[in-house]
Amino acid sequence: VSLRVDAGGRESGLNPSAREVAALQGATPAVAAIGAYHPFEERLVLDAGEPERVPSLTATPGYFEAHRAQPVVGRTFTADDTRPGAEAVIILGYGAWQMRFAADPAVVGRRVLV
């Protein structure tokens, strides 16, 4: 199950937190995975270059499992990523990885400014 809160094309103000989605997953054992996401645009800066607007989304750890998606390299989000004080993690889409990083697997662990 993948949740996206939408109010007719405008922001609804209702965005479930990762903890709320995890609680929902725990309360519904018949569902294999539940993930929530919220699309937006972000600015990405690479190697002190110019900021570039890129389509982005915020997703809970279960998002990729719910979509049965596995990264080509690296990992998906974990519950530890949602803990207060956790280091920020991004997951690049395949197209961004190909176009902006020349499909370099060494991008895993690299720091980028968003």
Sequence and secondary structure as in RCSB ss.txt:
>XXXX:A:sequence
VSLRVDAGGRESGLNPSAREVAALQGATPAVAAIGAYHPFEERLVLDAGEPERVPSLTATPGYFEAHRAQPVVGR
TFTADDTRPGAEAVIILGYGAWQMRFAADPAVVGRRVLV
>XXXX:A:secstr
 EEE  BTTB  S    HHHHHHHHHH TTSS  EEEEEEEEEEB TT   EEEEEEEE THHHHHTT   SSS 
   GGGGSTT        HHHHHHHHTT GGGTT   B 
